[in-house]
Each structure stands twice: as C-alpha cells, then as structure tokens.
C-alpha cells in the first residue's frame, strides 16, 4: 500500500472525537506500573494473504502493525516476541502481503492473539499495479475485520511527522478503530531530542505526548508499556492482575 487507505473523507471530526475518547479509555487500562512483568509468548507464522478470501477465520484478538516502509515494523515484532518471525530487509517495501502470526502462552493449546503485519506505505518505488492490488485487501482488512482489537501506528521518531502518518490516523479515527502510536527508533536520538520529537508528533497527529510510546528494537525502551497495551487489548491479564 503506497499510501494509507484512499477512502479517507475530508471531514471526519464527529467520529474523531469518539475515537479519541475510546483511545484515552484504552490507554488508561494500559498505564499500569512500569515494573509489571512481561508475559512470555510463543509465536509462529500462520499464513500470508493478498486477498480477503485468504484471511484466517476470525478467532482470537488481532493486533495490527501499520507504518511507513522502513519504519521498523518487522524489527519491532521480532523484538517483542524475542525471535525472528517477521522478515527484515534493508530494502523498503519488501513486505507485500498481510502476514498473520499466532501467539500463545506456554502450555496454551490455542492461539490467544494474532500479530498481523501489514505492508508498509509511502514507498515510491513500489509498482503502481502492486499498490492498487494492496488497497483491495488492506482496506477490507482494516475496515471490516471483526477480530481486529488494536492498530499499532508506527512512526519514525528520528524524522519529522509525515503526511502519510497523519492521513492514516485520520482514516483509523473515521472507521472507529482503536489505535496506539508507537514512536520507533527512539535509540537514535538524545533524550532532549526525543522530548521535542514527541511534542511534534503529538501536535501533528492530534494525540497527547503521554499517549505515544517511544520504542527501540535494539534496547529495552518501550517494550514493557507496549506489551501491557497489547495484552490489555487482547484481554490477556498481566502477572499480578485478576484473571
């Protein structure tokens, strides 16, 4: 998908306010102590899809990973699960399918949630006919997937806010999708620059700076709060909480 879904209407203020309230409520559930233990999950690749007919039957909650090409989606997924289940590449735009991964805690017989890696957008070299094809299966997934519990919108904190990222969040708000902004590559900037970049993202994306999770795949920055948010969206209790 060269750009975020193209069906974005120009006016979506009414639904935006409702979506913002939903996200604030969701984040409140996810803001537990930073010392909460991270649950270990086993992860495995399930299938790739280029057509809605190839999607797995809806079952466990799904966490979708969205972002511009080269924002670090695959690296983030691999860092979260502790193994290389998502393919990484130095060439932007290599992911051209929707990839589904099964996650479960040790000893659990069935998937408790799915990670869903979507093709990156904003890559100018992707063939036009391919990006048109992407819109035929990415738009339906984001619009209609009943098991989609949370959209993680990945943005690169080391560069200025991009129009395509702003457009994506408008689109998610319009379709009442719960989302969370993840500022990747946080290890590449100083603490002072990180604060400035988060403030710029907050203003451009229309979210509170405190509601953006800085993340680094190379360090442990952001891993615990992101896992808490994911588990909350999937209704999986963290250690020490009621089941």
CORGIVEN-V338336 format. One record per pair of residues at least 6 apart in sequence whose C-alpha atoms are under 7 Angstrom apart, sorted by sequence separation. I is the first residue (numbers start at 1). J is the second residue. D is the distance in Angstrom with one decimal. If there is no record, write none. Layout:
# CORGIVEN-V338336
i:I j:J d:D
i:I j:J d:D
This chain:
# CORGIVEN-V338336
i:49 j:55 d:6.0
i:78 j:84 d:5.0
i:104 j:110 d:6.8
i:202 j:208 d:5.4
i:215 j:221 d:5.1
i:216 j:222 d:6.7
i:231 j:237 d:6.6
i:237 j:243 d:5.8
i:78 j:85 d:6.1
i:104 j:111 d:5.0
i:202 j:209 d:5.0
i:214 j:221 d:6.8
i:215 j:222 d:4.4
i:65 j:73 d:6.7
i:78 j:86 d:6.2
i:103 j:111 d:5.5
i:104 j:112 d:5.0
i:186 j:194 d:7.0
i:214 j:222 d:5.6
i:215 j:223 d:6.8
i:77 j:86 d:6.7
i:102 j:111 d:5.6
i:103 j:112 d:6.0
i:104 j:113 d:6.8
i:213 j:222 d:6.2
i:103 j:113 d:5.4
i:199 j:209 d:5.8
i:102 j:113 d:6.4
i:103 j:114 d:5.7
i:198 j:209 d:5.8
i:74 j:86 d:5.1
i:102 j:114 d:4.8
i:74 j:87 d:6.2
i:75 j:88 d:6.5
i:101 j:114 d:5.3
i:102 j:115 d:6.7
i:74 j:88 d:5.6
i:100 j:114 d:6.5
i:101 j:115 d:5.1
i:100 j:115 d:5.9
i:101 j:116 d:6.4
i:100 j:116 d:4.7
i:99 j:116 d:5.6
i:100 j:117 d:6.6
i:98 j:116 d:6.7
i:99 j:117 d:5.1
i:98 j:117 d:5.7
i:99 j:118 d:6.7
i:98 j:118 d:4.8
i:97 j:118 d:6.7
i:98 j:119 d:6.4
i:70 j:92 d:5.2
i:97 j:119 d:6.0
i:69 j:92 d:5.2
i:96 j:119 d:5.2
i:69 j:93 d:5.4
i:95 j:119 d:5.1
i:95 j:120 d:6.8
i:153 j:179 d:6.7
i:157 j:183 d:5.1
i:93 j:120 d:5.9
i:151 j:178 d:6.2
i:152 j:179 d:5.6
i:153 j:180 d:6.0
i:154 j:181 d:6.0
i:155 j:182 d:6.2
i:156 j:183 d:5.7
i:157 j:184 d:5.8
i:158 j:185 d:6.6
i:150 j:178 d:5.4
i:151 j:179 d:4.5
i:152 j:180 d:5.0
i:153 j:181 d:4.8
i:154 j:182 d:4.8
i:155 j:183 d:5.0
i:156 j:184 d:5.0
i:157 j:185 d:6.3
i:186 j:214 d:5.8
i:150 j:179 d:5.5
i:151 j:180 d:6.4
i:152 j:181 d:6.0
i:153 j:182 d:6.0
i:154 j:183 d:6.0
i:155 j:184 d:6.0
i:156 j:185 d:6.3
i:157 j:186 d:6.3
i:183 j:212 d:6.7
i:186 j:215 d:5.5
i:187 j:216 d:5.8
i:93 j:123 d:6.0
i:152 j:182 d:6.7
i:154 j:184 d:6.5
i:158 j:188 d:6.6
i:182 j:212 d:5.8
i:183 j:213 d:5.9
i:184 j:214 d:6.1
i:185 j:215 d:6.3
i:186 j:216 d:5.2
i:92 j:123 d:6.8
i:158 j:189 d:6.4
i:181 j:212 d:5.1
i:182 j:213 d:4.9
i:183 j:214 d:4.6
i:184 j:215 d:4.8
i:185 j:216 d:5.1
i:143 j:175 d:6.6
i:181 j:213 d:6.5
i:182 j:214 d:6.0
i:183 j:215 d:5.7
i:184 j:216 d:5.8
i:93 j:126 d:6.8
i:182 j:215 d:6.5
i:43 j:81 d:6.7
i:166 j:204 d:7.0
i:166 j:205 d:5.5
i:41 j:81 d:6.6
i:45 j:85 d:6.6
i:157 j:197 d:6.1
i:161 j:201 d:5.9
i:44 j:85 d:6.7
i:122 j:164 d:6.9
i:161 j:204 d:6.7
i:50 j:97 d:5.5
i:49 j:97 d:5.6
i:50 j:98 d:6.6
i:48 j:97 d:5.9
i:49 j:98 d:5.1
i:48 j:98 d:5.5
i:49 j:99 d:6.5
i:48 j:99 d:4.5
i:60 j:111 d:6.6
i:62 j:113 d:5.6
i:63 j:114 d:6.1
i:64 j:115 d:6.1
i:65 j:116 d:6.1
i:69 j:120 d:4.3
i:47 j:99 d:6.0
i:48 j:100 d:6.3
i:60 j:112 d:5.6
i:61 j:113 d:4.9
i:62 j:114 d:4.6
i:63 j:115 d:5.0
i:64 j:116 d:4.6
i:65 j:117 d:5.1
i:66 j:118 d:5.8
i:68 j:120 d:4.8
i:69 j:121 d:5.6
i:47 j:100 d:5.5
i:60 j:113 d:4.8
i:61 j:114 d:6.3
i:62 j:115 d:5.9
i:63 j:116 d:5.9
i:64 j:117 d:6.1
i:65 j:118 d:6.1
i:67 j:120 d:5.5
i:68 j:121 d:4.6
i:69 j:122 d:6.3
i:46 j:100 d:5.5
i:60 j:114 d:6.7
i:62 j:116 d:6.7
i:66 j:120 d:6.8
i:67 j:121 d:6.5
i:68 j:122 d:5.6
i:69 j:123 d:5.9
i:45 j:100 d:6.3
i:46 j:101 d:5.3
i:45 j:101 d:4.4
i:46 j:102 d:6.3
i:44 j:101 d:5.5
i:45 j:102 d:6.3
i:43 j:101 d:6.5
i:44 j:102 d:5.3
i:43 j:102 d:5.5
i:44 j:103 d:6.8
i:43 j:103 d:4.5
i:42 j:103 d:5.6
i:43 j:104 d:6.8
i:41 j:103 d:6.0
i:42 j:104 d:5.4
i:41 j:104 d:5.3
i:42 j:105 d:5.9
i:41 j:105 d:4.5
i:42 j:106 d:6.5
i:40 j:105 d:6.2
i:41 j:106 d:6.6
i:71 j:154 d:6.7
i:150 j:233 d:6.3
i:71 j:155 d:6.4
i:149 j:233 d:6.0
i:52 j:137 d:5.6
i:62 j:147 d:5.7
i:63 j:148 d:6.3
i:71 j:156 d:5.6
i:149 j:234 d:6.7
i:51 j:137 d:5.1
i:61 j:147 d:5.1
i:62 j:148 d:4.7
i:63 j:149 d:6.0
i:64 j:150 d:6.3
i:65 j:151 d:6.2
i:66 j:152 d:6.0
i:67 j:153 d:5.8
i:50 j:137 d:6.1
i:60 j:147 d:6.6
i:61 j:148 d:6.0
i:62 j:149 d:5.4
i:63 j:150 d:5.0
i:64 j:151 d:4.8
i:65 j:152 d:5.0
i:66 j:153 d:5.1
i:67 j:154 d:4.8
i:58 j:146 d:6.9
i:59 j:147 d:6.5
i:61 j:149 d:5.5
i:62 j:150 d:6.9
i:63 j:151 d:6.0
i:64 j:152 d:5.9
i:65 j:153 d:6.5
i:66 j:154 d:6.0
i:67 j:155 d:6.3
i:58 j:147 d:5.6
i:72 j:184 d:6.9
i:71 j:184 d:6.9
i:4 j:121 d:6.2
i:1 j:119 d:6.2
i:3 j:121 d:4.9
i:1 j:120 d:6.3
i:2 j:121 d:4.3
i:3 j:122 d:5.2
i:1 j:121 d:4.9
i:2 j:122 d:4.7
i:2 j:123 d:5.6
i:113 j:234 d:6.5
i:2 j:124 d:6.9
i:2 j:126 d:6.9
i:2 j:131 d:5.4
i:1 j:131 d:4.8
i:5 j:135 d:6.5
i:1 j:134 d:5.0
i:1 j:135 d:6.1
i:5 j:139 d:5.8
i:79 j:217 d:5.5
i:76 j:217 d:5.4
i:75 j:217 d:6.1
i:80 j:223 d:6.8
i:19 j:173 d:5.4
i:23 j:178 d:5.8
i:22 j:178 d:6.7
i:23 j:179 d:6.6
i:16 j:173 d:5.0
i:19 j:176 d:5.5
i:15 j:173 d:6.3
i:16 j:174 d:6.1
i:15 j:174 d:5.5
i:19 j:178 d:6.8
i:4 j:164 d:6.5
i:3 j:164 d:6.4
i:15 j:176 d:6.8
i:12 j:174 d:5.6
i:4 j:167 d:6.8
i:8 j:171 d:5.4
i:4 j:168 d:5.3
i:61 j:234 d:5.4
i:38 j:224 d:6.4
i:38 j:227 d:6.8
i:34 j:224 d:6.8
i:34 j:225 d:6.8
i:30 j:228 d:5.6
i:30 j:229 d:4.8
i:39 j:238 d:6.7
i:30 j:232 d:6.2
i:37 j:239 d:6.2
i:29 j:232 d:6.8
